[in-house]
């Protein structure tokens, strides 16, 4: 609870209110509250606690998915006394009489369905506005934090992609990174930057080994060819000498 001046009731913490609203929304959606059946329109009666039955109004075509804020705007527009949204305290008489406080939530979360009558009492507009602005500030802060987190993840993904490119350029680095994880003069720079997958590492190592084998075979062939030519020349020279004798 947020501390207030002496003599005024304590105000609920905006973060706690938003967390509770999220919990209610999640539970409602998991229970099928946001299904097509919740989009069926119905007429909603709003009865002021002062003024009698003749002061009641009917809001036509609302649904369980209609937000509390939208209902408050409808009441302000249609009711003769024009109560502002922040001074409206809407609730159902039956049960706990929990007020429809959070303007972003669907009225269905509060149990407002076809056949239910909402009752309207008046509250301090300044206090209502303060609570609403507090919730809005919390949601804005969370939205900004989500953007920052998304940018951070994008940067990490880009760094990992660049790490894979660097890793592809050095099969030795990938080999030590995956197999040994041991520092050496060639691979010490990795430091977790290498993002090669096991398949990429296997391919790079295969290419490395294949290249080394190819070089070895080429060198062996290059060295062996002169020796074979020399042996052939010696054999031919010996045969010619024998014929002359």
C-alpha positions in Angstrom: 0.0 0.0 0.0 1.1 3.5 -0.7 1.5 5.9 2.2 -0.9 8.8 2.3 -1.6 11.9 4.4 -3.1 11.3 7.8 -6.9 11.0 7.7 -7.0 9.6 4.1 -7.4 5.9 3.3 -4.3 4.1 2.0 -4.1 3.8 -1.7 -3.2 0.4 -3.4 0.1 0.2 -5.0 -0.1 0.7 -8.8 2.3 -2.2 -9.5 0.3 -4.5 -7.4 -2.9 -3.4 -9.1 -1.4 -4.0 -12.6 0.0 -7.4 -11.5 -3.4 -8.4 -10.2 -5.1 -7.2 -13.4 -2.6 -9.3 -15.4 -3.4 -12.4 -13.3 -7.2 -11.8 -13.7 -6.8 -11.4 -17.5 -4.7 -14.6 -17.8 -7.1 -16.6 -15.8 -10.1 -15.2 -17.8 -8.4 -16.0 -21.1 -7.4 -19.5 -20.0 -11.0 -20.1 -19.0 -12.2 -19.2 -22.5 -13.4 -15.7 -21.5 -12.1 -14.2 -24.7 -13.8 -16.8 -26.9 -16.4 -15.9 -29.6 -19.2 -16.4 -27.1 -17.9 -13.3 -25.1 -18.3 -11.2 -28.2 -22.1 -11.7 -28.3 -23.8 -8.3 -27.8 -26.3 -7.6 -25.0 -28.0 -4.7 -23.4 -26.5 -3.6 -20.0 -28.4 -1.7 -17.4 -26.6 0.8 -15.2 -28.5 1.9 -12.1 -27.3 4.9 -10.0 -27.4 4.3 -6.3 -29.1 7.8 -6.0 -32.0 8.8 -8.2 -34.2 5.7 -8.3 -35.2 3.4 -11.2 -36.0 6.3 -13.5 -32.3 7.4 -13.4 -31.2 4.0 -14.8 -29.8 3.9 -18.3 -29.4 1.0 -20.8 -26.2 0.6 -22.8 -27.0 -1.3 -26.0 -24.7 -3.7 -27.8 -22.0 -4.2 -25.2 -20.1 -7.5 -24.9 -18.1 -9.2 -22.2 -15.0 -8.1 -24.1 -16.0 -4.4 -23.8 -13.5 -2.7 -21.5 -14.3 -0.9 -18.3 -13.0 2.3 -19.7 -15.4 2.1 -22.7 -18.4 1.5 -20.3 -17.3 4.5 -18.2 -17.3 6.7 -21.4 -20.7 5.4 -22.4 -22.1 6.2 -18.9 -20.6 9.7 -19.1 -22.1 10.3 -22.5 -25.6 8.9 -21.8 -26.4 9.6 -18.2 -28.0 12.9 -17.5 -25.7 13.9 -14.7 -22.6 13.3 -16.9 -20.4 11.6 -14.3 -16.7 11.7 -15.3 -15.0 8.3 -15.7 -12.7 8.9 -12.8 -15.6 9.6 -10.4 -17.5 6.5 -11.3 -17.6 3.5 -9.0 -19.3 0.7 -11.0 -20.0 -2.6 -9.2 -22.4 -5.5 -9.0 -24.6 -5.5 -5.9 -24.5 -9.3 -5.5 -21.3 -10.9 -4.1 -18.3 -9.0 -3.0 -19.3 -5.8 -4.8 -15.8 -5.5 -6.3 -15.6 -2.3 -8.2 -14.8 -2.3 -11.9 -11.6 -0.4 -11.2 -9.1 -1.2 -14.0 -10.2 0.7 -17.1 -8.2 -1.7 -19.4 -9.9 -4.9 -18.3 -12.9 -6.5 -20.1 -16.1 -6.2 -18.0 -16.5 -10.0 -18.3 -13.5 -10.4 -15.9 -15.7 -8.8 -13.2 -18.6 -11.1 -14.0 -20.6 -8.6 -16.1 -22.6 -10.7 -18.5 -26.0 -10.6 -20.0 -28.7 -10.1 -17.4 -26.4 -8.4 -14.8 -27.2 -4.9 -13.6 -24.3 -2.6 -12.8 -24.7 -0.1 -10.0 -23.1 3.3 -10.0 -21.8 5.1 -6.9 -19.7 8.3 -6.9 -16.1 8.5 -5.7 -13.5 11.2 -5.4 -12.5 12.0 -9.0 -8.9 13.1 -8.0 -8.2 9.8 -6.2 -9.7 7.8 -9.1 -7.5 9.8 -11.6 -4.4 9.2 -9.4 -5.0 5.5 -9.4 -5.6 5.4 -13.1 -2.5 7.4 -13.9 -0.4 5.2 -11.6 -1.5 2.1 -13.5 -0.8 3.8 -16.8 2.7 4.8 -15.6 3.5 1.2 -14.6 2.3 -0.1 -17.9 4.3 2.5 -19.8 7.4 1.6 -17.8 6.9 -2.1 -18.5 6.4 -1.4 -22.2 9.7 0.6 -22.4 11.5 -2.1 -20.5 10.2 -4.7 -23.0 11.5 -2.6 -25.9 14.9 -2.4 -24.2 14.9 -6.2 -23.6 14.0 -6.8 -27.2 16.9 -4.6 -28.4 19.2 -6.5 -26.1 18.2 -9.8 -27.4 18.5 -8.6 -31.0 22.1 -7.4 -30.2 22.9 -10.7 -28.7 21.6 -12.5 -31.7 23.6 -10.3 -34.1 26.8 -10.9 -32.0 26.2 -14.6 -32.1 25.7 -14.5 -35.8 29.0 -12.6 -36.2 30.6 -15.1 -33.9 29.5 -18.0 -36.2 30.9 -16.2 -39.2 34.3 -15.7 -37.3 34.1 -19.3 -36.3 33.5 -20.5 -39.8 36.7 -18.7 -40.9 38.8 -20.8 -38.4 38.2 -24.5 -38.1 41.0 -24.6 -35.6 39.2 -22.2 -33.3 36.0 -24.2 -33.5 37.9 -27.4 -32.9 39.4 -26.1 -29.7 36.2 -24.3 -28.7 34.0 -27.4 -28.9 36.4 -30.3 -28.2 39.0 -29.0 -25.8 37.8 -25.6 -24.6 41.4 -25.0 -23.9 43.3 -21.7 -24.5 46.0 -21.6 -27.1 47.8 -19.0 -29.1 45.3 -19.4 -32.0 42.1 -19.9 -30.1 42.4 -17.8 -26.9 40.5 -14.9 -28.4 37.3 -16.9 -28.6 36.1 -16.1 -25.0 32.6 -17.4 -25.7 32.2 -15.4 -29.0 32.2 -18.5 -31.1 28.7 -19.5 -31.9 29.2 -22.5 -34.2 26.7 -25.4 -33.9 28.1 -28.9 -33.6 27.2 -29.6 -37.2 29.1 -26.5 -38.3 32.1 -27.5 -36.2 32.1 -31.0 -37.7 32.0 -29.6 -41.2 34.8 -27.1 -40.5 37.0 -29.8 -38.9 36.3 -32.2 -41.8 37.3 -29.5 -44.3 40.4 -28.8 -42.2 41.4 -32.4 -42.1 40.6 -32.9 -45.7 42.7 -29.9 -46.7 45.7 -31.2 -44.7 45.4 -34.6 -46.2 45.2 -33.1 -49.7 48.3 -31.0 -49.1 50.1 -34.1 -47.7 49.1 -36.2 -50.8 50.2 -33.4 -53.1 53.5 -33.0 -51.5 54.1 -36.8 -51.5 53.2 -37.0 -55.2 55.5 -34.0 -56.0 58.4 -35.6 -54.3 57.8 -39.1 -55.5 57.5 -38.2 -59.3 61.2 -37.2 -59.7 62.3 -40.4 -58.0 60.2 -42.6 -60.3 61.5 -40.7 -63.4 65.1 -41.2 -62.2 64.6 -44.9 -61.6 63.0 -45.3 -65.1 66.0 -43.5 -66.7 68.5 -45.7 -64.8 66.7 -48.8 -66.0 66.6 -47.7 -69.6 70.3 -46.8 -69.5 71.2 -50.2 -68.1 69.2 -52.0 -70.8 70.9 -50.0 -73.6 74.4 -50.9 -72.2 73.6 -54.5 -72.1 72.5 -54.5 -75.8 75.7 -52.7 -76.8 77.8 -55.4 -75.1 
